[in-house]
């Protein structure tokens, strides 16, 4: 990870010359524990970090590495900042807001495109099925319905399997890991963006029990990453102004804005998007980022609203009416009594239990599907087709179990419904009758939620209908998440929660003052709280979805209860998926067992250091034999009175320096010449896959014996901790500052000036248990 210590490094036995050396540690760890096993001496003459450098991104296994959120304060950076004029500083600030505007516009347009495409494709499929059923061609109707679903599912799975496997799933765990400092080349690639958009459209239109909300978060992050790449030299799209954003810190802020914009575009909830980014996605936050994120989501809201008004006149095909409020339950009675509060508490408890069970089953299914997905693209597509057939059979077959219900008298809506939307689907029923289960299954997911949230119609859905629908959606949602299509968890959870919420409302009947539609909303909130474990952002998203501000206290209560109950069993679904995928996520708090260890107990080797003026051959040799991304730089006589730590130099900077070939034949400092030869933006982080690679370096034999001055590119103020600092404090510092390398220095003089380097993987439980197998981290 941060140093990218790999298994290939374990057996390195080389001498990097006088300037570069390997240092092996060391001494017994100081474990302050009463356990007798922890008092045993744990002597290791050679420690290596063998934790995996791979993780599952989407449905694909790929290499990962850390991001550099630390400001690299070397001489070139300082010179660049000192030379910036007020005009350039203004340009930098202006670019930040311009990019936030472009992210909002782009994400809003993609959100509109997704909605229009899904509504039209799914609408055509449902109209075709309905027309065949009106002609009593039931078998042909099923073939048409299942065939359309299978074609769409195959298209979505093929895109994921062959073009961008990283686009499978919701993408929220990957975005969350990226904002925590974990990067993989494919997480935010342009191909991932393309497949995420069209794969999500095909997957949702195929009738899968998935949503487009999670993929929209990933889509917004991909758009932000693409805009924040700083242009493209290859296509001559690089502008001078964009060079300021060629660093991980600014890209992180842009991707945070993109994730918030994705939520705003998916739920049409701009404030909820900001709170989602704050509560769930981002690991670092500050007030300036809050302003830009709010501005981005406001732009999304304006774009959505404008297109919604445009589409109301039927100019967008089968796209239905609606504004920023998706599910209007504002007509519900805004009063409640003590029995209502007891019912809400019961809903919260049930939501917590169902949610924790849902997370447990999703984890098991994902582990099973990962075995299938590893066997190649063809099996990924076959699995998606199988789930599509099962979903089609349930959606078309289960409504036959429901009896026909006479249409209610004095009804404003048409009954039975003519067309693809509405609460009163005819299905196989005679005239003036409707099938309530078909009204839920033979609809788009958004329309099914709208039907469940509808108020004032207690007789609209039978108890048996709600029970069957809840059971089917609950288990279809579990087995669908994990197939190789872009899929979100919000919609399945809202559907299942709204089902048992409305069921409870029907059971209470006259005992409650609350409308059954509002009980459906509370059920959805309880299930969301039990699975996602978010509170503030979910509360605001649901309020923006339903325009029901008067019921805010009850929504808050049910979310708090469901989260509290579910936390007794397991973690939130996204936290579980992050861990299952092998993404080395740093939590906001240190684990209790870390207090029994100190920093020097977990640093691993081999440690490679360079002199301030180093031989070119030694640097090239080290780069070839290791995959480390950071190297300590030491000053030695004659450049200092005694060996001292000068700072840290990055692998990417060394590659740029070697490619520039600014070498000297004598071992002297040439910093002044290098400062005129190189600029800070020469060492800026390139876009995905565009940086200088080791294969690009062509060093001749005579140049191998020449020297290069590393001082101008060395970060002279890296974060350091003393070797006796507890691992818990070091972990908090590492995470809060957003580090990639944390240098460990000795406490006593007379020793080498650096003990080792802590990287992300050194804080992982797997690494610690690998060093000390008898250590029990759960005590």
N, C-alpha and C positions, 0 to 999 in steps of 0.2 A: 504494500500500500504506500504509505508516504515515502518510505525509502524503497519500496517495492523489493524487499528482501525476499528472494524466492528460494525454492529448494535447490535450484542450480548453484546457489551461492554457498551451499553447506560445505562443500569439499574443496574450496579454493585454498590453495597453498602457493602463494606467490610472494615475491618481494617487489614492492613498488619503488624501490630505490631509496635514496637518503631522504628525499622530501616527503614520500608517502609511505605509510606503514600500517600494518594491522595491529590493533590492540585487542587483546583478549582479556576478558574479565572472568572471574574475579573472586569475590569473597562470599561468605555465607550471608543470606538475606536476614534482615532483622524482622522477625515475625513476633509481634506482641500478642500472643494468644495463649490461653491457658491449656489448650489442647496439647497433649504430650507429643502428638505427631508433628505439631508445628515447631516443637523445640529441637527437633533433630536437625543437625547441620545439613544444609542443602548446598553442597559445593559443586559448582559447575566450572570446569576449565574452559568450556567453549559453549556458548549459547547461540542458537540460531532460531529465527522465527519461521516456523513451518506452517503458519496459518495460510489458508487458501488465498491466492491472488485472483480467484475467479468468483463470479456471482451469477445468479440467474437474473437476467434483465428481460422482462417480458416472458417469452418462452425460449430464450436463447442463453446459453452459457458463454460468457465473454470475460476478458480480463478487466480488472478495475484498478484504479489508482486514486490517490487523494488530490484535492484541489489546494491551490496556494492562496488562501485568503489573507495571509500575512503580507504586510507591505515590505517589500524587499528594499531596505534602505542602504543601497550601495552608492558609490561615488557618482555613477552615471545618473541614478535616480535623483540624488540631491541636486546635481547640476541642472537637471531638467526642471525641477520645481523652482529653483532659484531664477531660472531664465524665463519662466512663464510670465507673460504680460497680463494686464487686466482684461484685455480683449480675449486672450486665450482662455482665461478662467471663465469669462462670460460664455464663450463658445461651449465649454465643457458643461456648464449648467444648462445652457439652452439645449444641448444635445440630449441630456438626460430626460428633459421634459418632452422633447420631440419624439424620442424613442418610446416613452410611456404612451404618448398619443398614438403612435403607429401600432404599438402592441394592442391598445384598446380597439382601434379601428379594425385591425386584421382579425383579432379574435372574435369581435362582434360579427364581422362578415362571415367568418367560418361558422359561427353558431347559427346564424340565419340560414346559411347554405345547408347545414346539417338538418335543421328542422324542416326546411322545405323539401329536401330530398327524401327524408324518412317519411314524412306525411304523404308525399305523392306516391312513392314506391309502395309503402304499406297500404295506402288507400286504394291503389289500383288492384292489389292482391285481394283485399277484403271485398271490394266491389265485385270483382270477378267471381269470387266464391259465393257471395250473397245472391248474385243474379242466377247462378246455376242452381242454387237451392230453391229459389222462387219458382223455378221450372221443375222442381222435384227431381233434379239430377244430383242426388246426394253423393254417389260414388265419384262422379266426375268432379264434383265440387271439392271432395277431399283430395283427389289426385292433383287438381289445380292448386289447391292451398298448400299441400305438402310439397309439390313440385317447385312452386315459387320459393318456398322457404329453403328448400334444399339447394337450389341454384344460388340464392343469395348467400347462404351459409358457406357453400363451396367457394364462392368468390372471396368472401371475407377471410376464410381460412387460408386460401391459396396466397393472398396478398401477404398475410402474416408469415406463412411458412417459407415462402420463396424470396420475398423482397425485404421484409423488415420483421424478423422474429421478436425484436424488442418492443414492437407495437402491441403485442398480445397483452391481455389483462387491462386493468384500469389505468396503470401508469402512475397513480398517486404514490405508491411506495417508492418507485424509482425517483420521482421528483422530490419526494421528502428526503431520500438518501442524498440526492445531489445537493440540495440546499444544506445538508448536514456536512458536506465536504467529500462525498464519494462520487467519483466520475467513472463512466464507461463510454467508450467512443460512440456506442449506438444509442445511448439513452435519448439524446436530443438531436439526432442526425436528421437531415432533410428527408431521407427515405422513411424514417420513422414517422415524421409529420405527415407525409403523403398517405401512408398506410393507416395511420391513426384516424385520419379524416374519412377516407372512403371505406376502410374496414369497419369503422363504427357505424356508418350509414347502412352498409349491407347487413351487419350483424343485428342491429336494432330492427331494421325493416324485415329481417328474416323471422321475426317472432320469437327470438331467444329472450329468455327472462333476464335481460341485461339492460343497463341504461347507458346513455351517452354522456352522463355527467362526469364520471371519472376520466374517460378518454378526453373530454374537453379540457380538463385541468392539464393533462399531459400535452394536449395540442397547444394550449396557451403558452406552456413552458417552452415547447419546441419553437414556436413563433418568436418568442422573446430571445431565445438562444440564437436563432438565425439572424435576427436583426442586430444582435449584440456582437456578432462575429467581427465587426470592424471592417466589413467589406471583403472583397476578393481581389487579390492581385492578379490571379489567373485571368479573370474576365474584366480586369481594369475597372473595378467598381469600388476601389479604395479611395476614400476621401481623407484628407489630412485631419479633419475634425474627429473622425472615428477612431483614430489611433489611441485616444484616451481610454477607450473601452476594451482594449486588448489586455485585460487582466481578469482574474477570477472574481475579485470583489465586486466590480461593476456588473459583471455578467450575472452574479448571484442575485443582485438587486433587481436586475431586469427580469430574471426568471421568476423571482417572487411576485413581481407585478403580473407576469404572464399566468402564473398559477391562479392568482386572485381573479384575473380577467376570465379565465376558463370557468371558474365557478359562477361568476356573474353572467356569463353567456349561457351556461347550461341551465341554471335555475332562474335566470332573470332576477338575480338578487345581488345588486352591487355592494351593499353594505355587508351582506353575508359573505361575499367573496373576500373582502378585506379581512374579516374576522377569521375566515377559514385559513387564509395564508398566515395570519398571526398565531392562531391556536394549534393548527395541525401541521402545516407545511414547513414554515420557516424555522430555522434553528437560531437565527440572529435577527434582531429587530431594532429599529431606532425610529425616532419621530420623523426624520426626513423621508424615510422609506414609507412610512404611513401616509404621508401626503401624496407621494407619487402613486402608490397603490390605489388610494382612494380616487385620484384623478383618472387612473386607467380604467377602473371599474365604472366610473361615471360616464366615460366615453362609450364603454360597452353598452350601458343602459340607454344612452341616447341613440346609438346605432340600432339596437334592437327595437326600440320604440318606434323609430322612424320606419323601419321595414314592416313592423306589425301593422301600422296604420296603412301603409301602401298595400299590403296583402289583403286587407279586409274586404276590398271590393271584388275578390275572386280573381285577382291578377296573378296569383301564385299557384294556380292549379287547385289541387285538393287540400291545400294548406288551410287549416281552420282559423276561426277568429280567435282573438286573444291579445292581451297587451302584456305588460310586465307581470301581471298577476295571473298565474297559471290556474290555480284552483280556488275559486271564490267561495268561501264558506262564511262570508260576512253576515249572511242572513240568520245565522244561529243566534239563539237567545242568550244574551250576555249575562245571565245570572246563574248562580250555583249555590248548592246547600251542602250541609255536612255529609249526607249520603253520597253526593257527587265527589266530595274530596276523598272519601273512602274508596270509591270506585277508581279515582285517578291514582291513588296510592297502589291499589291492586294492579292497575295497568302497568305502573312503573316496575313493580316486582316481576310481573309476568314478562315484560319486555326485557328486563335484565337477564332472566333465566333463558328465555328463547334466544336472546342475542348472544350470550356466552356459548350456548349449545351450537348456534349457527357458526360462530367463529371456530369452534372445535372441529365441526364437521367440514368446514371449508378448508381448514389446514390439512385434514386427512385426505380430502379429495385432491388438493393441489399436489401433495406428495405422491399420490398414485398417478395423477396425470403427468407429472414430471418424468416418470419412468417411461410412459408411452411417448411423450414428446421427444425424448432423447433418441428415439429410434428412427427419426427421419421425418421429412416433410409429409410424405404420403400418409403416415399414420396420424399426423396432426389433422390432416384434412378428413381422414376417415372418422376420427373421433368427433369432429365437428358435425359431420353428416349424421352420425349416429344420434347425437344429442338433438340435432334438428328434427329428425324423424320422431324421436320420443316426444319432443315438445309439440310437434304438429299433431300427434295422436292424442295427447292430453287436451290440447286446445280445441280440437274438433270432436273428440270422442266424449269427453266428460259432460259437455252440455246436453248430450242425449239422456243423461241420467236425471236431469232436472225436468220437473213437470211444467207444463204451460200455465201461465198465470193470466187471467183476464186483465185487460188494460184498465188502469184506474180511471174513474169518472172525473169530469171537470179538470182535465189535465191540459196544461199549456203546451207541453211538448207533444210531438206527434207520436202515436203509439199504434202499431209497432213502428219502429224507426225505419225510415226510407233512406238508404245511403249507408255510409260506412260508420258514422258516429251516432252517439245517442245512448240513452239508458235502456231502451226497450227494443232489443234485437228480436226479430221474428224467428229466426233459425228454422226449426221444423214445425212451428206452431201454426194453428189455423188463424184466420183473420181475427183481428181485435184481441189477440193474445200475444204474449211475449215470453221469451226464455231469459230469465235473469242471469243464469250462469254464462250464457252466450254473450250477454251484454258486457261481461268482464273479460272472457277469453278471446272473443272474436273482435277485439278492438286493439288499437295501439296501447302501449303501456301508459302513456300520458292520459289517454281518454279513460282507461280503466280506473286510474287514480281519481280522475275528475268525477267519475260515476260513484266511487266509494265515498268521496268527500261531499257529494251532493246532499243537501239538507232538506228536512221537512217531508220525507217520504219513507216512513218507517216500514211500510209494507213492500217497498221496492225490491228488497233482497230477502230471500228466505234464510232461515238459520242454517239449513243443510247446504245451501249454496255457498254461504260464507265459510263454512267449515271445509268443504271440498276445495274451494278456491285457495284458502289459506294453506292447506296441506300441500296442494299441487305447487303453488308458487314457492313455498318454503323449500321444498326439496328440489324443484327444478332450478331455483336460484343457486343452490349449493352445487349441483352437479354441472351447471353451465359455466360457472366461474372457474377458469383454469384451462378451458379449451383455447386453441390458438386463434382467437378473435379479440379485437378490442372490446372490453366489457367493463361496465361500471357496476358497483354494488348498491348505489343509492336507490335506484328504482325498484329492484327486487325487494329490498328491505322495506321501502315505503309501502309497496303493494301488500306484503305479508302483514306488516304492522297495521295498516288501515283495515285489513280484513278482520283480524281479531278484535280491533278496537270497535268497529261497527257491530260485530257480533255481540260484544259486551253491552253496547248501547241498546241493541234490540232486546237482550235478555232483561235489562233493567226496566225498559219500557216506561211506564208511568211513574216509577219510583224516582226517576231522575228528571231534573229540569233541563238537562243538556240535550242538545240535538244529536242524533246518531251520526250525522256528518262530522260533528266536532269530536265525538268519540273516535271516529276513524282517524282524525288528525292526531289525537292524543296517542292512539295506538301506534301510528307511524312514528311519532316522536319517541315513544318508549322503545321501540325496536331499533331505531337509529341510535339512541343513546346506549343501548345494550351492545350494539355491534361496533359502532365507530368510536364510542367513548368521548365524543365531543359534547360540549354543553352550550357555550355562548354562541358559537357560529351556527350550530344546528338550530338553536332557538330563533335566531334572527332570520336564517334562511327559510324556516317554516312560516314565520310571520310574513315575510316578503312574498312567499309562494301563495299564501291564502288570504292575505289582507285582513287578518283577524287579530288586531292588536289588543282587543278587549280581553282575550283569553290568555294573555301573556303569563300571568301568575301560574296558571295550571300547566302550561307548556314547560315553564321553568321547573316546576315541581316534578313532573313526570320524567324529565330529562335527568335531573339530579338523582332521583331514586333509581332509575334504570341503570345509570352509570355506576352508582355505588354498589348495587346488587351484582352486576356483571363483573366488576373489578374483584369480587371475592373469588372468582373462578379462573379467569385468564385475562390476557391483555386484549387491547383493541385489535380489530381485524387487520388494520394496516401495520401495526407494530408486529403482529405475528407474521405477516407476509414478508416484511423487511428482514426479520430474523431467518425465516425459512429460506429465503432467496440467497442468504449468505452475505448480505450487504453489511459491512462493519459500521453500524450506526452507533454514534456516541450519544448516550442519554444525557439529559440536562443535569442529572444527579449521579454521583459516583455510587457504585455498588458497595454495600457494607463490608464485604470481604476485602476490598481494596485498602481499608484502614489497617489491615494486618501486614501490609507490604510497603516497602519504600521504593523509590524510583530505581535505585540501582539493582533491585531484585529481578527486574523484568527486561532490562535493556539487553539486546541480543547482538551478536556479531556476525560476520567480521566487520570491524569498523575501519574504514579507509579514510585517511586524512591526506591533505595536500599541503605543501609549503606555499607561502605567499607568492614566491616566484618558483614555478615548478617546471620540470622538464616535460616537453610535449609528449615524448614517448611514454612517460609514466601516466599522464592523464589519459591518453588513448588506451593504454593497457588496462587501466582501471575501468574505463567505460565499457570496454569489451567484455571484461570478466565479471562485472557486476551489473545489476539493474537498479542500483541505488539512485535516488533522485536528489539526494543532498549529501554534500561532503564537507566536513569541517576543514577549515583552512587555518594553518598554524604559522606563526612567525617564529623564526629561529635565527640565531646569530648567522651572519652579521646584521640582519635586519632588526634584531631585538637583543636585549642583554641576556634573556633566558627564554626558553620555549613558552609561548603564550598563545591563547586562542584569539585568532583574528576575526573569525566569523564563520559564515556558512555560504557555500556556493552551490548553485543548482545545476543539475545535469543539463537542462535545456540551455542555460547560459554558457556552459562549457562548450557545448556543441556549436553554438553561434560563434564563440570566440575562436575555436579551432578552424571553423570554416573561413573566418576572416583572415587567418594566417598572419596575424600581427606578432611575429616572433622576434626574439633577440638571440644573438649568438653567445652573449655573456649573461651570467646570472645577476642581472641588475633590474631595478624597478623602472618600468617604462610607462607608468600610469599617465603621464602628461600626454605622450604621443597617442596612447589608446583613447584618451578622452576626446581628442580631436578626430580620431579615426572612426569611433563608434558613437552612436546616440542611444538614448534610453529606449526609444521605440524599436531599435534593432533587436532588443532582447525581450520585447513584449510577447505575450503568449499568443501564438498563432491559433487560427481556427482549427476545427476538428481535423486531425490527420494532415495538417499543412506545415507543421514545424520541421526544423532541421533534424534529420535522422542520422544515426551513426554511419549508415551506408553512404550518406552523401559526403562524408569527410574523405578527402584524398590527400593524405600526408605522405610526402616523399621520404626516402630513407635519410637524407641529410637533415631534413627538418625534424626528425624524431629526436635528435640530440640538441635541438635548440630549446630556449626557455620562453615562457610566457608569464606575464605578470597578472596574477589573479585578483589583486587588490581592488581595481576599479569595479569589478562585478561581484565582489564579496559583500554579503549582507553583514555589516559590522555590528549590528545590534540585534542578533537573534535572541529569542526568548530562551532563558536558561533556568534550570532549577538545580538546587544542591542535591547530591545523591541521597541524603537522608530524608528528603521530603516524602511524606506519605503518598502512596500511589493515588489515593482518593483526591488529595489536593491537586496533584499533577493532572489528573483526568479532568477535573473541573476547569483548570486553567487552559488545558489543551482545547477543550470544547468551547468554552466561552470566548476565547480569543480567535478561534477558527484556525488552528495551526496545522501544519503538515509535518514539521519537525520541531521537537523540543529537546534541546541539548541538556545533558546531565553533566554537571561539573563536580569535581571532588571537593570534599569539605576541608580536607587538610592539605597544607602546602607540601611541596617536595614530590608530588606525583604528576603524571602527565595531565595537561590542563583540561582534558575532556575524558569522561568515563564512558559515555555512549550517547546514543540518540534514541529518544522515545518517539515512536510513530503510532499511527492509529491502531495498527494490528497488535502492538504491544499492550494495549489496554483491553483487548478482547479476551473473554473468558477461556476460549479454546487455547490461546497461546499460554496463558498462565497455568492452566491445568496440564499443558504439555511439559512445562518446566517442573511443576510440582504435582505429580499425579495423585499424591495422598492428600492434597489440600482440598478441603470441603468448602466451596464458595457459598453454600446455602446456610452455613452456620452463622 
